[in-house]
Amino acid sequence: MIGIDPAAPKDAAARRAHFLKSAEQLRHDMEALSLDVRDLVLAQPPVQLLGYVLSLFQMANMSTFDEEHGPDREVLKTFQFALEYHHAVWSSHSPSADESVALDEAGVTTLMETLERLSSTSLLYCMASSAAATDEGGRSAETEFHAKSAWMLIRGHRYQVLEGEFFSYVLEPHSEALREAYGMEPKAIADGLQNISDTFRSGFSDAVETMMDGMDRAFAEAESSGADLEAVVEKLKASEPEYAAGIAASLKDMFFGGVCNLSRHSSLSASLLEDLSFEPGQDERFFAEGEFAGTPMRTLPARSRPGIKLGDEFYATDGQFIRDSAYRAIQWGLWKRLPYRDEWLKRQARVVEQAFPRIFATQLSGAQIYESVYYRDPQTGDWTEADLVIVLEDVLIIVEAKAGVMPMQSPATNFASHERVIHGLIIEAYRQCGRFLDYLASSPAVPLFSLKEGEYVEVTRLLRTAFRRLFPIGLTVEAFTPFSAMAKELPEIAPLLGAHPFMSMSVDDLFVLTRFLPKTGELIHYLEVRQAVAGLRKALLFDETDHLGAYVTKNRFDQDIREQLETADQVTWSHFSDVVDRYFEGPDWSAKPIPAQPYPEAMHVLLEALDRIRPGGWLEMDAALRDMGSDMREDLARIITDLMPTLTHHPRRRFQLGGDDPIQIWVCRQGAFPSNADLRAHAETGCLIDGARRMAVLMMGVDPRGRVSGVACTFVPAPSILRTDYGTLKAEADRLRARAVATR
């Protein structure tokens, strides 16, 4: 991004002045183009224009679709940008043309070309203005560019197919207020918003299918009866009102913006649609005089209200903004209609605090969960609250919830305000997590308290040495893309206690993660890898979905990034979210297998047994197995499969897979695990063979039918050179190593 202009001066001050001048010119160009866009939109009949551009959008979607990569997203962004601007213009002005005026297709072509120029000019402005502000205020040019370009380009913080789940969850605590304001239950509102999203996703193709079915039927009857096709169609319309209605509705959806019609495609009440929508000309801010007037660098009206009233009906021009803005529009609508602000904030905070254990209820089965617990701040001695503490085996998860509000100030018009809102959420959660970990480290065992009738009552004690992993997490309602993923780049954030990087996530993210990581071991291992990446500065992934996609396709992608950073100043991974995005595409998404890391059958059975039996240390052993690359996974599964039949002649068999963290596997008859002394001797010898600091040992018991009936695991440290039997163990290790070399 810094190299956008190779002719820029090398001197820092001159370079900054050069980019400032470029940014200023680009701003003027944006403002002029935005006025051209406004005039071109207002010259067209709004519903016809909406339907026409949406039809072009759908045709582009179908014509560029590729089975492997999906549609051409760059082409679709152009149409999405256009649809967003329709909403912005109509929200700020009353259309000068009504529906009696014929659509000017040449004018639409000019409009689309002008919008493309506005979009590219805006992106160039993001680059130039960010380069001019390099390192200003402690932020990097990359951080500012990501913020500005995301503000302009990125839509859709959630997957449309998960709308019902998200809104059911976040609106559930407000049922009484929603009934009073809108006459609707949270579930009905969630269903209505899901219907809108489904219509934007598949309404056009559904309309095409309905139209084709209707025409196929008419052709078939005309052929069988010998009658004129037009006469058959008229007869069907007259005799079957539902046939005529279906054809008419399909035509509206395909060519007259019907899929955007919120009044038709949702059961949302009129009062709720009013709070979700602008009247034409109601928004006075977007095109108001001043810098960036009418440009993407201002706050698009759809960020406040995603709908627009055209005539007597309500429309949305872009399904992404329904997702992004509906929750906050409902919040502000309730505040306007009812004295509910304080109650909303209180209940919303509880929603976020409870999200982790509720959404991950299956994965956190058996965990000890402590909500709203208190402790004495080790620095001040004051009572301090921790939102959520989760103890699962040898893992401690600390979640600090921040309900917050979506940052409505553009990073271009007011970067300080934009940044301050986001920093307030991320940094405050980070500091609260840090305070808790400082407390945990202040004593070998620390008590936690609940507050009951004004008294602090001890509920548990935490032993610091009991935890292998500590996961400090800040959780918000919406995803603060790209700041959530880039939280580690903020200068204030460093690994807590020097060893535990902080992670920023959203409730949105959790609904996706729980689908892709359904097992306890999967979720915890993902958090381990995710945390490792959070500790790598200058390793940039756009959002949580990119992290998830990289995990699914690469497993320990933190190791890949670490290697790349050895020869690069900065590493950016992009498009890894595609594997997640593609899963949610299409009407049959829920029937498709969820993308997951491949495990050979024998290894899959072993992981299932660990999760089912859960012996002591099982999560650490689970992580050790999941850390393996594909070749080692195949080797492990092959050896287990080969050894199983030999148990008819041997009570137990053993093998070792080497590496930096070697593992010994014992395949045993049911009830024939090795003795502790035998296990330890072989593990210590194995450490000396591989020069390892310790050995992970996994024992699996197999019943007569070949099923895994029991598992146990332990971790044995390498023997000290001062031990009297060290020489014996070393000699055995040398013998086994030599034998292994000889048999290669």
N, C-alpha and C positions, 0 to 999 in steps of 0.2 A: 504494500500500500504506500510506503514511503517513496517507492520508486515510480510513482505514477507519471512523473515529469522528469525525464533524464536530463533536461536542460536546466533544471533548478540549480541555483548556486550551491556550492559546498559549504560556505560559511553559514553557521547556524542562524545568526540574526538575519542575514540576507535571504537565506532559504525560507525562514518563517515569513518574512515580508512578501516574498514571491508567492507563497501559497495563500497568504491572506488576500493578496490582490486577485489571485485566481478565484478564490472562494467568493469574493465580493461580486465579481463579474458573473459567476455561475448563479449566485443568488438572484441577481437582476434578471438573468435569463429564465430562471424558474418562475419568477413572479409574472413575467410577460407571458410565458407559455400557459400558466395556470389560468390567466384571464381569457386566453384563446380557447382553452378547454371549456371554461364556464360558458362562453358565448355559444360554442358549438353544441353543448348539451342542451342549453335552454332553447335553442332553435328547433329542437325535435320534440314530438309528442312523447311524453315520458314513458308510458307503459309500452308503447310500440318500440321505443328505443331500448328499453330494458329487455323486452322479449327478443329483439333482433340480436343484440350483443350476446345475450345468454345463449342463443342458438348457435352463434359463431363459436362461443366458448365450448359448448358441448361437442360440436363437430370437430373442433381442434383436439379435444380430449380423445375422441374416438379415432381420428385419423392419425394421430401421432402415437397411439398406444402400442407398446411393445410388450410381449408376454414376459420377457425377462426384466425389463427396466421400467415398465409402466408408461404413462404418457410423458411427453416432453414437458417438463415442469417449467422451463424457461418460456415456452410458448404460452402456457396456461397463465403464467404470472402477468403477462401483458393484458389478458382479458380480465383477470382478477383485479388488476390495478384500475382498469377502466370501470368496472362495476362499482368499485369503492368510490371512485370519483363521481359517478352518477349520484350516489347517495349524498356525497358532500355538497354537490351543486344544488340539488333539490332541497336539502336541509337548510341551505343558506339563502335560497331564492325561490320565488314562486315561478313555475314554468311559464314561459311566454307563449308556448304552443299547447293546444289541447289535443285530445285524441281524434278530433275531426280533421286534423291536418295530416296529410300523407307523410310517411317517413321518407326522408331524403337519404338514399343509400350512399350517394357520393359524399354527402356531408358526414355520414358515419365513417367512411373511409378516411376522410380528412381528420376527423376526431381521433381515430385510433392511431394515425401517424403522429398527431400532435402529442398524444398521451405517451407514445413510445419515446419521443424526444424529451418530454418532461421527466419520465422515469430515468432515462440515461443521464440527463443533466443533473438530476437530484443525486444519483449515485456518485457522479463526479464531484459534486459539492461535498458529499460526506467524506470523500477521500481528501480533497484539498483542505477543507476546514480542519479535519483531524490532524493532517500533517502540520498545519500551521500551529496547532495547539499541543505539539509533542511535549509530553512530560509536564504540562501545565497543571499545577495543583496536585502534583503527586500521582497523576494518572498517566497512563501511556497513550500514545497515539492509537495503538491497536485497540485499547479498551474503548476509547471514544469512538473510533470508527465502527466497532462492533455495535455499540449502543445506537449510533445514528442510523446505520444501515439496517439494523434489526427493526428499529422504529418504522423505517420506510418500507421494508420488504416482507417482514415475517408476519404471517397471519396464522391463527389457529394454534392455541396452546394445548388443546386437547384433541383427541380423536373423536370424530363425529359420532361414531357408533357407540361411544361411551358416555354420550351426553346424559342419557337417562340415569346412569349410575352416579355420575358426578352430581347432578342437580338434586337427585333424590337424597343423596347424603348431605350436601351442604344446606339444603332448604328444610330438612326434616325438623330441626329445632324451632322453626318459625311458623309452624302450622297454624296457630291461632291468629297471628297477625296476617298471614296470607289469606286466610278465610275472610277476615274482616275487610281487608283492602281489595281483594280480587275475587272473593267468592270461590276460591279453589284450594284444594289440598296440595301439599308439596308433591305427592306422587303424580297428581294430574298435571301439574305444571311441568314436572320433569318429563312426563310422557309427551306433552305438547311440544316441548323443545326438542325432544328426540324425533318426533314426527317431522318437525321443520328440517332438522339435520338429515333425516332419511330422504326427504323429498329433494333437498339439494344434491344429495349423493346419487340417487337413483330415479328421481322423478321424471327426468327427461327420457331415460331409456324405458321406464315403465309406460310412459305416454306413447312412445314409438311402438312398443309391443302391443298396447291396446289398439292403436290405430291399425297396425298390420293384421292383428287378429280380426278386427272388424272388416277390413277390406278382403281378407282371405275368405271370410264367410260370405260376403257379398259376391265375390267372384265364383265361389262354389255354387251358390244358389242360381246365379245367372247362367252358369254352364249347364247345370242339371235341368233347369226349366226352359232354357233357350230364350229367356227374356233379356231385355236391354239392361245393362249394368246400372245405369242411372235410375231406371224404374225400380230395380230391385232395392237399391239403396233407399229410395224414397218410401218404398213399401215397408222396409224394415224400420225406418224412422217413425212411420205412422203407427205401426202395430206394436212396436217395442220402444217405449219412451226411454228405457235405460240404455238401449243401443244408441239412440240419438244423443243422449246426455253423455255417454262415454266417449263418443267421437268428438263432441264439442269440447269436453273437458281436455281431451288429449291435444286438440288443436291449440287450446289456450295455453296448456303447459309447454307445448313445443315452440310456439311462435309468438305468444303474447305475455311472456313472463309469468305464466301461471304457477310454475314451480316456486316462484318467489313470493307468492301470495300467502301471507301469514293468516289472513282471514279464512282462506279456503283450506289450507293444509295444516291447521292446528286447531285445537279446541280451546285455545287460550281465551280468557274473557276479554271483553272490550276494554275494561279498565287496565288490565295488564298490558294489552297491546298498545294502549296509549302511552304507558310508562316506558315501553320498549322502543317507541317510535317518535320521530320528529314530525311536526306539521311542516309543509313547505315554507321555507323562509324563516323558520323559528330559531335556527341557530345563527347568531350574529357574530360569532367569533372567527370562524374559519377564513372568511373573505374580508374581515375587517381591515382597515388601513393599517399599515405598519410593515415591518420586516417580515418576510416569508409569507405574505398574504396569499392564501389559496394554494400554498405549496405543500408537498408531503412532509415538510419539516414542521408544520403546525400539527395540532391535534385534530385528526379527522373526526367529524361529528359522530361517525359510527363507533368510535371508541367510548362514547357516552351512551348513545342509543343506537342500536343496530338496525332499527326499522325506519321506514318512511311512509307517511300516509299520502297516497295518490288517489284523488277522487274520494270515494267512500270506503276504500279498502286499504289495508296495511300490507306493505311489501318489505322484504329484505333484499338488498341487491347482492349480498355476499354471505354465504353460510358461515365463513370463518369468523366474521364479526358477531354473528349470533352466539358463537361459542365464547368469543373473547369478552363480550360486553354484557351479555344478558344478566349474569350474576350481579354485577355492580349496578346495572340499571334497575334491577329488582330491589336491591338494597336502597338505592337513592329514592326509588318510588315509594317504598314503605316509609322512609324517613319523611317524605313530603306529605304523605297521607295520614300518618299516625305519629304520636309521640313515642317513637320506638328506637331512637338512635342508641341510647345507652344499653337497652336490652339486647338489641341486635349485636352490638360489639361484644357484650358479655357472652352471649350464646355462640357467636361465631368463634370466639376464642376457644370455647370448649370443643367445638367441632374440629378445630385444627389439632388441639391437644390430644383428642381421642382417635385421630385418624390413623395413626400408625398401628395401634393394637387392633382396631376394628377392621381396617382394610387388609392387614396381614394376620387376621385371626388364625388361619390355618397354619401359616408358617411359624407363628409364635405360640403354637400350642404347647402347653407345659411351662411357659415362661412365667416368671414372677414379675408382675406389672404394678408399678407404683405411680399413681397419678397425683399431682399436686402435693408433693412431699417437701418438707422443710429441713433446713440444716443451718448451722451457724457459719456465717462467712468467716473463713480463717483469717482474713485481713482486718475486718472491722468488728467481728463478733456479733453482728446483727443477724436476725433471722432472715433467711433468704429462701425463696420458693424455687423448686425445680418442677417444670411442667410434667415431665414424663421420664421415668427411669425403668428400664427393662433389663432383667437379669435372665439370661438363657444359657445354661451350662457355664462355659467359661467366657461368655461374651457379655459385655455391658453396653447398652445403647442409651444414650442421653439425648432426648429430643426437647428442644426449646421451640415452642410454637409462636408464630407471629401472624396474626390475622391480616393486619395492614390494609392498605388500599392500593389499587393499581396506580402506578405513577402516571399521572395524566399530563404532566409537563413534558413537552418534547425535549430531547437532549440537544437539539439544535437551537431552539429558542431560549431554553433555560436549562443548560446542562447541570448547573449546580443544584437546582431543585430536583431534577430527575434523579441525579446521583444521590442526593440527600435522602430521598424517600427509600431508595433501594438499600443504601448503606445502613439506614436506620433499622431496616429489617434484618439484613445479613449480619452487620457488625454487632448489633445488640444481642442477637442469638448466639453469635460466636463468643462474646464476652461472658454471657451467662453460662454457656457450656464450659468455658475456661474456669470460671469461678467454682463450678461444681467439681471439675477435675483437680483443681488446687485443693479443695476440701478433701477429696478422696486420697490425695497424696500426703495430706497433713498428718496422718496417723495410720498405724497398721490396720486398724478397724474403725470405721466411722459409722455413727448411727444416723438414720433418717427418721423423720417424725411426720405425723399427720396432725392437722389442727382440728381439734374436736372441742366445741363449746368453749373456745378461748384458751384451751390447754394444748400444749405440744406433747403428743404421745408417741413414744418410740414404736416404729413398725418393723424395722429391720436393721441389721448391721451389715456393712459391706466391707469385705476384706480385699484390699487392693491386689494382693498377690494371687487372688483367686481368678483374676481375669486375664485371659490371653489377649483379647481384643477389646479396645474401647472405641466406640463409634459416636463422636459428638455430631449431632445433626440439627440444623436449623430448618424448620418446616413452615412454609407459607401456603396460603390458599391457592394462588395462581403461580405459574412458573415465571420467574423474573428473567426470562431469556434476554440476552445471554449472560446476565450477571450471576445467575445461580451457578452455572457451570464455570464461570470465570472468577468465582469468589476468591479462589486461591491467589489470584493476581493482585488483589487489593493489598496495598502495602501494610495495612494493619493486621493482616491475617497470616499467622504462622502456625505450624503444628503445635497443638496444646501439649503441655508438659514436654515439649521438644520432640514428641514422638507420635502424636495422634492428630493427623490432619482433619480439619473441619469440613463437613459436607453440607451444602445447601440444596434442599429439595422442595417439592411442592406436593400438595394433595393430588393435583393432576397427575404428577409423575407416579404416585403410588398405585393408581388404578391401572396403569400400564405395567408397572413392575410386577404386580401380583399375578398378572396373567402369564407373564413370561418366566417367572421364577416361582413356581407353585410349591416347591419343596423347601423345607427349612434350610437344608444345607446349601441349596442353590442361592437363596436370598443372602445368607450370611457370607458365602464365598463372593458373591457379586459385590457386597458392601466392602469386603476386604480389597478387592481389585479397584473398586471405585475410590476408596480412600487412598490407595497407593497413588492413583492418578491425581487426586486432590492435593497430594504432597509434592507434585512435580510442577514447579513454576515454568512458564513458557511452553506448557503443553496444553494446546487449546482444542477443546471439543465444544461444539456449539451448545448442546443442551443435554438433559438427562437421557433422552432417547438416543442420541449419538453414543453416549457411554454404554447404554444397554445393547445397542446394535454391535458395537465393537466387542463387547463381552461375548455375545452370542457367536460372533464369527471368528474372533481371535483368542478368546479365553483370557490369558494373562497379557492383555494388551499393554498394561503398564510396563512390562519388561521390554516390549518392542519400542515403546516411546522412550524409555530410559536409554536404550541403545542409540536411538536416533539423536537424542539430545547430546550425546558424547561428541557428535560431529556437526551439530547445528545449534544456532542461537535460539531458535524457536521451532516448534513442531506443531502443525495444524492438521488434525484429522477431520475429514468432512464426509458427508453422505453415508456414514455408517448407520444412520437412522433409516436408510432405505429398507433394510431387512424388516424393520418394525412397521414402517409405513405400508409396505406391500402386503403384509399380513392383514391389515385392516381394510384393504381395498376390495371392492366387489360386494355384491349382495350376499354371497355365501361365506363371508369371512369367518363366521363363528364355527363353521363346519371344517375349516381348513386346519391342518396340524400346525400348532404353534411352533415357530422357528426355535430351535434349541441346539445346544452343543451336542455333537454326536458321542454316544458312549456305546462300546461293544456290549452285547447282551450280558456276558458274565460280569462285567463291571457295573452295568446297570443294576443287576440283581444284588450285587454287593452293596451298592449305595442305598438301595431300597431296604436291605436288611439293617444297615446302620441306622437309618431313619426310623425303622420300626422298633428296633430293640433299644437303641440309644444307650449303649454302655458308657461308663465314664470316659471322658476324652473323645467322644464320638465326633463332635463338631470339628475338632482339630484334625482328626483322621480323615473326615469327609473332605476337608479343605486340602489336605495333602494329596488325596486321590484326584480331586478336581484340578489341582495345580498341574497335573501331568499333561504333557503334550499328546498329540494324537498317536504318535508312534509308541510311546510308552504305554498309553492306554491299550493299544492293540496287543502289545507284548504281555501286559498283565493279564488280559482276558484270555489270550491264547494259552498261557502257561496254566492258569486255573482250569481251563477246559481240558487240557491234556492231563493234569494231575488228578482230576476227579475220579476217573475210572480206576486209578491205581490204589485207591483207598480200600479196595477189596483185599489187597495184599499188605498194605502198610497202614498203621493207625494214624499216621500224620506225615505230611510232606511239607517241605519248606523251600522257598526261593527268595532271592533278593534282587531288587531293581536298584541300580546305583544312581549316582548323580550327586548334586550338592545336598539334597535332602533325601537320602536313600530310605527305602521301605522294605521290610521283611514281611512276607505273607506266609502264614501257616494254614494249610488246607488239611483239616482234621476230620476224622470220624466224629460223629456226635458223641460228646462226653469224653473225648480223647485229647483235650488241649494239653500242651507241654507243661511240665512243672515250672514253677517260677525260676528255679535255679537253671534249668535247661534253657528256658526262654532268654534269660539274662545273659548267659554265657554266649549263646549264638548271636544275640544282638550286639554285645560288646565286641565280639570277633568281627562282625560285619562292619562296625564303625571303623575298626582298624584297617579293614580291607579297602574301604573307600576314603579313609582319612576324614570321616565325618565327625561332627561334634556330638551327634546323637542319632539313634535309630528309631524310626517309627515302626511299631510292630502291630500287625493286625492278624488276629486269629479268627478263622471262620469254621464253624462246625457244620458238617453235612450229614443229614439223616439218610437212612437206607434208600430212600427214593431219590436222592440226589438234590434235595432242597436245602438251602441254607437255614439251619435251625438255631444258630447262635453265633454271635460275634463278640469279640472282646478286643480291646486295644490298649496299648501302653506306649510310652516313649522312654527309651533307655539311653542314658548319657554314655559317652565314650569313657572307657576305663582310664583312671589316672595312672601316669607313668610311675607313681610312687607305690602302687599296689604290689603286694608280694607275688601275685599271680600274673602280673603284667607280661612277664617274659613268656609264660606259657600261652597266653592269649595272642601275643604278637607272633610267636612261632606258628600257631595254628592259622592265623590270618595270612602269613607269608606262604604257607603250604597251599592254602585254598586259592590264593591269588595266582601262584605258579601253576597250579592244576588248571585253572580257568584259562590261562594264557596258552598252555600246552594243548588244550582241546579246541582252540579256535581254528 
